[in-house]
Amino acid sequence: MFRLKSDYKPRGDQPQAIDALVEGIKKGYRDQILLGVTGSGKTFTMANIIEKMQRPTLVIAHNKTLAAQLAGEFREFFPDSAVGYFVSYYDYYQPEAYIPSTDTFIEKDASINQEIDRMRHSATSWLSERRDVIIVASVSCIYGMGDPEEYRGLSVSLREGQIIDRDELLRQLIDIQFTRNDFESERGTFRVRGEIVEIIPAAEFEKALRIEFFGDEIERISEVDTLTGTALRHLSHVVLYPASHYVTSREKMDACIENIERDLDQQVTAFRDDDRLIEAQRLEQRTHYDVEMMREIGYCSGIENYSRYFDGRNPGDAPFTLLDYFPKDFLVFIDEAHVTVPQIRAMYNGDFARKSSLVDYGFRLTSAFDNRPLKFHEFEQRIGQTIYVSATPGPYEKQRAQQVVEQIIRPTGLLDPEIIVRPAEGQVDDLLGEIRKTTENGGRTLVTTLTKRMAESLKSYLREMNVRVEYLHSDVETLERIKILRSLRLGEFDVLVGINLLREGLDLPEVQMVAILDADKEGFLRSETSLVQTIGRAARNVDGRVIMYADNITDSMFRAISETNRRRSIQQAYNEEHGIRPESVRAAVKELMSIARDVDEGAKAVGMDDEEKRMAIEKLEERMLAAAADLDFETAAKLRDQMLELKGEKTMATNEKSRRGRRKRGR
């Protein structure tokens, strides 16, 4: 069961918000809103609701960085429960695509992050075993996965004293996508030494299961360290879940292949009847290859495109997703709902548009359409009681909510930041002076611009002025983004420049100033919602202030400033009534996720100018030559690739490879 561990008790608006939302859940309200300002402890409120309701919970965030932050916080609140992290496991992903105008086919190319894949397997296995589970997910949770009943039904249960032939156990492991590897310790593998079988589950890196046989009887089961082989603890019973979420029994596989071949014949005939012989031959060749792979090894590249057959779904039926792994009474929190809900709504259309050309030109069977994210109405049908969490709820949430609960008062007594409006003329010089004041005071600064070009120019100018500044933009990989934000908090630099990446959910208590350049340019980045969210980034520090550079007060600015002042006055009155002196939020600077430590610094050219790149390349070259001298050619090759990427040569080489290799003429 969930047991919340914290040094704090609910304070301010938190007790009434917790009670009201819990009462709403008990009354059967399907949709509620927690309208909580930045720094009011919304995550703590969510944790208290989870403890009171004792139900499995899904928390959906709109990006991996915020999901990582939330997962870290929930792990601290519930150290004895299972807190999972479920996001896309691709470090790099180039989806399969066909461009008819140039007759160019681009094959799927992807790099899977093994740590994130392990955490995805942990999430699904926990949901199959226990109820005290919180899964923090991105929109990856609405993308197709395997059938949860098949996933659980194919699990292998082992007990001490069980009678089972060793070779039969090995066959069962192979059937659920485990592979034999007697030399390396990798997830989803097993090794055999006489009457001892060691298995590394898909949800583990550092621990293996040692199964010791005496004849056909399991004599002992132990959990062991994969590196040292040291026994960690004795187990009487274990359950092994499949090493892939796309797994099926041999009997079902044979039936699926029959259906695939039947649909292939129909589609090929249709192409030939239309005198589209190239498309017919292409589809036949590609599908036969996939079918042969499935017959031989039970798997093929792109097997997810055939998931409809394995799941027993009809054309057009919704795929199985992470939502189907939850029990029916699960709770859902949609964090920063004003951003997350539109994101969920948009996923299906983009996927369908890309696959249309693949199907129309014979690269895929029509079943590829059914390997997709959920449509929005399907998502609505699959979630149960939901709490939308946002400081600025959108129209969809407001329309559906049966109750809106405000959480405006911060337990720390912190006021919403003071807002200063200054002329846009000379904004950069004025900003420089304010940055220096903030830095001297030991604070950090966030600066938001409207364009990437302006952000880059501002970063270069500030560096020339000896300001320690970094630039956060959309090309920065997820784990590197986590690392940059952590470096800002540690004081490794003082100013972070961005466009629209500095708004929702970032917990940065050290930020004393937020500067909004060109605040009067109406649009998505300067809407009321965006401005309120950006202002909130300075609301975790007692000295927090916001400077808007504008020549006119737009309607969005007026509403954002008015709402901020309303909240500020409510907090001020509460502080005076209870004798509270505002204090900055104190949050320990820690790794949001252990995976952040695995990001290699060498290949990341985030925000580097030419001089920094030159120095980084020299260091990498020294390490590469040293590794080669030690005959460690694998490390040397990785360092060489990082060096080429910094030089820009790797990108050019990759593009050349794409033109010659991956991009194949459709004929």
N, C-alpha and C positions, 0 to 999 in steps of 0.2 A: 504494500500500500504506500501511497505518497505521504512522506513526512517532511514538511518544510523546515529547513534549518537556516536560521538567520539571526543576527544579533539585534535586528530591529523588529519592532511591532508596527502594525499599520498606524499611520498618523495622518493628520490633515484631512483631506477628502477621501483618503483610501478606505477607512472603515465603512463609510456610507456607500461608496462605489462597490466594494466587495459584497456587502449585504444586498444591495439592490440588484446586482447582476446575478448573484446566486439565487435570490428569490425569483427573478425572472426565469432562470433555467428550471427551477422547481415548478413554476406555473406552466411550463411548456412553451415559453416564448422561443420561436425559432430563430429570430434575428434581433440582436441588440447592438447598441453602439457604446463603446467606452471612449468618450471624448476627453482625452487626457492631454494636458499641455506637456511640453518638453520638460523633463526633470521632475515630473510629479510622481514618478515611480510606477509607471504603467506595467512594467514587467513584474514587479513585486505584487501588484494587484492581480495580475494574471496567475501568478504562482499561488496566491492565497485561494483563488477561485478553484484552481486545479486540486489543491489539497482538500478543500471542503466538498467537492463533487466526487473525488476519487474515480475519475473516468479516464480512459486513454485519451490523449489529446494531440491534435495536429495544430502546429503553429505555422502559418504560411507567411513568408517574407518575400519582398520583391527582388532581392538580389542576394548573392552568396555572402557578401560581406556582412550585411545585417543579420542573415541567418546564422553565420558563425558567431557573431556577438551574442545573439539571443541564446544559442545553444550553450555557450560558455556560462552565461548567467543562470540558465535553468540547471546546469550541472552543479553549480554552487548551491542553489536553493534545494536541490534534490539529489544529494550525493549517493543515496542508497537506491535510487530508482534508475531506470533505463532512459537516458536522454540521447536521442539519435539526431543525426545530421544527414539530411537527404537532399542533395542537389545534383545537378548534372555532373557526371564523372569525367567529362571531357576537358582536358587542358586546352586542346585544340580540336576543332571540329569543322570539317569541310563536307557538307552533305552532298549526297549524290545529286547531280543536276544535268539537264540537257538544255542547250541553247540552240533552238532551231534556226535562228537567223544566221549563225555562223557554222551550223552543223557541228557543234562541239559538245562532247560528252565529258563531264568531270566526275571521276570516280570518287566515292566516299573516301575521305582521308581523316583519320582521327588519332589523337593521342589520349589514352585513358589514364587518369590519375588513380593509381592503385589504392592509395589511402582512402580517397573518397568512395571508390567502389566498395572497399571493405566496410565503410560506415553504412553504405546503402544496404549491404547484406545484413549487417548488425540490426538495422532498423526493421527489416522484414522478419528476421528470425525472432526478435524480441516480441513483435506483435503476434507471433504465433505461440508464444510461451507464457506471457505475463500480461497483467493489466496496468501496472504502474509504469506506463510508457509515455514519454513525450517525444514526438518527432518534430523537429524544426526543419521545414522544407522550403525550397524555392518553388517556382511554377513547374519544376521538374516532376512534382507530385501528380500532375494531370497528364503526363505522357504515358504511353502504353508500356505495360510490363506483362509478365506471364500470369496465368491463372493462379490465384492464391490457393485454391483447393488442390490444384495439381502440384504446386510448390510444396504444400504441407503433406499431401498424400504420398509424394515420392521421397519424403525424408526417411532416413535410415536410423532406427532406434536400436541401441546396443546396451545390454545389461551384463553385469558379471554373472557367470553361471549359464549364460545363454548358449544354446547349441546351434552353431552355424559353422559351416565349412569355411576355411580361410579364403579359398578361391571364390566362393560364392559372395563373400563380403567384397572382394576386389571387383567382381562383376557388378555388384550393386553400386559401388562407388563410381565406376566408369559410366554406368547408365545415368547417373545424375551429374555428369560433366566433370567429375574429378579426373585428373590425369596422373599417371605414375611418373615420378621423378625421384630417382634414388640418390641424386647428387646435390640438388639445390633445394632450399626451403622456400617455397612459394605458396601463396594462398591457393586453395582449391587443388592441392596435390597430395599424393600419398607416397610413402616409400615402404619397401618390404625387406626385412632382414630375418630370414628363417621364420620363426613363429611369432615375430613381432611386426605389427603393422602400425606405422605412425602416419597420422592424418592431420593436415593443416586445413581447418575449415575456411570457407570463403570469407568469414567475418573476422578472421584473425591474421596477425602477422607474426607475433612473438610467441604464441603458444600453440602447441600441437597436442593431439590426443594419441596416447600410446596404448594400443590394444594388444595384450599378451595372450596368446592361445596356449592351451594344453590339449593337443589333439584337435577335436572339433568344438571344444568348449572355450569360451572367453574366461580366462582365469583372473585377469586384472585389467582395470582401466585407470590410466593416470593422465594427468595434465602435465606436460613437460615444456621446458624452455626450448624453443626451436634452435637456438644458437648453441647452448651448452649441453642440451639433452638432460639437464637436471630435472628430476621429478618435483613438481610444485605442489600437487595435492592429489589425493586419491578420490576417484569418482565411482559411484555404483551404477550410474546410468547416464548416457549421453544421447542426444539427438543430432544427427547431421543433416543439415538442409542442403539442397542442391547448390552447386557452385555457379549456376547461372539462373537468372530469373526466367529465361526461356528454356524450359526443359520439359520433356514429355516421355511417356513410356514407349518402349519399342513397338508394342501393339498399336498404340495411337499414332505413332510416327508413320507406320505402314499405311494406315487409313488416310492420314493427312496427305501422304505422297500421292495416293490414288486420286484424291480430290484436286490436288495441284495439277496433276497431269490431265485430268478431265477439263479443268478450266483453261489450261494451256491449249489443248486441242481446239476448244471453242474460240479462243481469242486468235489463234493462228489461222483458223478457217475464216474468221471474219476479216482479217488482214488480207488474206489471199483473194477473198471475194471482192474486196475493194481494189485489187491489183496493187497492193502495197507489199511487194515480195521482200523488200529489204527489211521492213519492220517484222514481218513474219519470221524470217530466218534469224534475225537478231534475238527476238523473244524466245524462240525455240532453243537456240544455242545457249543463251544465258540461263534459262530456267532448267534445262537438262543438266547443266553443270552443277547448279545448286542442289538439284534432286539427288545426283550421284554422291555429292558430299554428305547430304543428310543420310543417305542409305549406309554409307561407309562409316562415318564417324558421329552421326547423330547431330550434326551442326554444320552451318555454312556461314560465310560472311554475308551479312545482311539478312540473317534469319528472321529478324523482327518484321520484315516485309511479308512474311508468311504466317504471322502470329494469329491471324483470323482462323486459319485451319486448325492450329494447335488448340486454340481456345474453344473451338466449336461454335464460333459466332457466325451469324448470317451477314451478308454484305450490308454495310452501313451501321451495324451494331457498334455501340461504344466499346472501346478497348478496356481491358482491366488495367487499373492504375494502383498507385500506392493507397488510394482511398479505399479500395476493395479489401485491403489487408487489415483494415481497422474493424473492430466489432461495431454493431449498429448503433450503440449508444455513445459513440465518441464525440468529444467536444472539438470545436474548431475556433481558433483565434486567427483572424486575418490582420496582420500587423501592417501599419501604414496603408490602410485599406483604400485610400483615395488613389494610390498608385498601383497597388497589387491587383485590385479588382479589374481595372481596365487592361492590365497586362494579361490576366487570365483570359479575358474576353477575346483578346487579339490573337492568341496562339494558333487557333485552328485554321484561320483563313490563310495565313502565310504558308503553313505546311501544305495545304491543299493546292495552292497555286504552284508550288515547286514540283509537286508530284504529278500534276496534270500532264506536263510535257514528257515526263518519263514513261507514263502509261500510254499516251497518245502515239509515241514514236517507238514503242516496242522494247523499252529497256526494262519494264517491270509489268507484272500481271496487275490487274485491277485491285488485287488484294492489298497492294501497297497503300491504297487510300485508307485502309482500315488500320494501318499502323500509324497512329496519329494521336495528338492531344485531344482531350475532351472538348466538345463544343460547350459553350457557356451554360446552356440549359441542362446539359448532362452533368456538368459540375454541380449545378444547383440541386439536382436530384440526389446526388451522392453525398452531399454534406448534411450533417444533422444540425444540431443547435449551434449557432454561430455568433461570435462576438467580434464585431468590426472595431479595430483599435486605431484611432487616428486623432491628431489634433485638429485636422481639417477634413471631416468626412465628406465624401462625394455625394452627388445626387442619388445614385443607386442605393447606397447604404441608408441614406435618410428616408428614402421612399419605402424601403422594406422594414426598417427598424420598428419593433413594437415598444421599444424603450430606449431613450437616450440618457446615459448617465454621465454627468460632467465630473471631471477630476482636475480641478484648476489649482487647488492649493498644494504647494510643494511642502513636504515635511521638513525640508531644510530651511524653509522660510525665504528661499531665493525669489527675488522679484523678476518679472519679465524684464529683459534688458531695456535700457533707455535708448530711444531712437532719435538720431540726429539726422536732419536732412541738410545737405550742403550742395552748392552749385556744381554742375558737371564740369564746367570749365576749370581747368587746372586740377582735375580730380587725382591724377597720378602723383603730382608733387605733394598735394595735401595728404594723400594716402601714405606716402613714404614717411612723412613726419609722424603720423599717427602710429604707423608700424613701429617706429623707433621708440616712441613713448611706451607702447604696449610691451615691447621686448625688454626695455629697461625695467619694467614692472614685473618681469618674470612670466609674462603671458604669451599665448600664441595667437596668431591671426589667421582667419579664413578670408579669402577674397574671391568673389564670384564675378565672372565676366559673361558677356553674351556670346562670344565666338571663340573658337579654338585659336584662331590667329591672334586675337587680342590677348588671350591668356598666355600664349607663348612669348609674345612681345613684352608683356608685363613681367613675366618671369626673367627674361633676359635683362631687362632694365634694372630690376631689383637686384639681380646678381652683380651687375656693374656697380651698383651702389653698396656693395658688400653686405647685402641682406641674405641670410641663409633661407633659401626658398626652394620649394619643390612644386611640381605641377601634376595634378591628378586628372587624367583624361580617360576616355572610353577605351583606348587601346591598352591600358594597363591591365594585366591579368589579375584575376580575382585574388590569388594569394599574395601577389606583390602589392595589391591595394591595401590588404590587411596590414602588411608590413610597413607601408608608407605611413598609414594612420598611427601605427604604434610608435614609429620613429618621431612623429610630430609630438605625441604625448610625452615621450622621453626627453624632448628638448634637443634632439639631434639636428633639427632645423626649426625655424620660428614661424614661417609663413607658408600656407598651402593655398595655391591658386587653382581654381576649377571653374567649371561651367554649371552643370546641373547635377554634379555628383556630390555636392556638399550638403544636401538638404535633409533627406529622411533618415531618422534613426541613428545617426552617428553620435556615439557617446564620447564627447571630447571635453571633459571638465576643465582642461587647461586653457581653453579658448576664451580670451577676454574680449576680443573684438572681431566682428564680422563686418566686412565692407562689401556693399552691393553697388557695383559700378553700373551706370546707365539704368538706374532704377525706374525711370519714367518711360522706358521703351516697352509699351504694352505688348503682351504676347505670353506664350506658354511659360517662359522662364521668369516673367515678371508679373504673373497673375497673383491674385490675392492669396490663393493656396500656396503657391511657390514662395511668396514673400514671407508669409507666416511661418512656413517650415524653415526657411533660411534664417529668419530672426531667432527661431528656437535653438539654433546652434550656439548662441551666446548665452543661453538661459541656464547653464550649469555652473556658471562662475559668478561669484558675488560682485565682481568688477565688470561683468559683461555689458557691452554696449554695441549698438549697431549704427553704422554710418551709411546712409543712402545718398548716393550722388545723383542729383536730378535737378533739372531746370523747372519742372512742373510737378505738381502733386496729382498723380493720376487717380482714377477711381479705385483701382486696385491698391495703390499705396495708401489712400485715405482709409479704406476698409481694414487693411492689415494693421495700420498704425492704431486705429480706433479699437480693434479687437485686442491688440497687445496692451493698450492702456487700460482697457476694461479689466483684463486679467490681472494686470499689475495692481490696480486699485483694490481688487478683491483680496489679493495676497497681502497687500499692505495693511488692510483692515484686520485681517486674521493675525498678522504678526503683532500688531499693537494690542489686540485683545488678549493674546496669550503670552505677551512678553518675549517673543521669539526674535533672536538676532540672526539675520541671514548668514548662512555658511555655504561655501562652495562645495559642490559634490566631491566626495573623496572616493575615487574608484582606483583600485590597484592597477598599475600598468602591467598587463600580462599578455601572453599569447592568447589570441581569441580561440585558436584551435592549434593543436600540436602540428598540424600539417603546414602551418605558416613557417615553421622552422626549416621545412624542407625546400623552400624556394631558393634556387641557386642565384646568388648575387651576380655572378659573372656575366650572365647573358642578358641581364635586365638593363636596358639603356634608358630607364625612366628618367626623364627630365635632365639628361646629361648634355652639357655643351661639348664643343669639339675638344677642348683641353681635357675635360674629365674622361671622355671616350678614349683619347690617346693614352692617358695614364692607365686606364682599365685594361686596354689592349696590351700594353707593355707587361702588366702584372700577369695577365693570362698567358702571354707568350712565355714568360719565365717559368710559370708552373707547368706549362705544356712540355717544354724542353726538359725540365727536371723529371717529369713523369716518364717521358720517352727514354731518358737515360737510365731510369730504374726498370725499364722493360715493361712498364705499366701502360701498354698501348691503348687499352680501353679508356682509361682516364684521360690520356693524352688526346684521344679522338674527340671526347666530349669537350675538353677545353678548346680544341681547335675549332669545333663548331660554334662555341660561344664567342670566340674571338672573331670568326667570320661574320657572325650575326651582328656584332658591334660595328664591324667595318662596313656592314651593309652588303657584303659579298654573298652571305648565305641566302639572303632574301632573293638576290638576283639569280643565284644558282637554283633555288627552289622554283622560281618562276620559269626558268629555262627548262627544268625538269617537267614542270607542269605542261609546258607547250609540247614537249617531245614525248613524255611518257604518260602522265595521268590524263592529260587531255587528248582523247583519241577521237579521230574523225568518226562520225556516226556510222559510216559505211565500213 
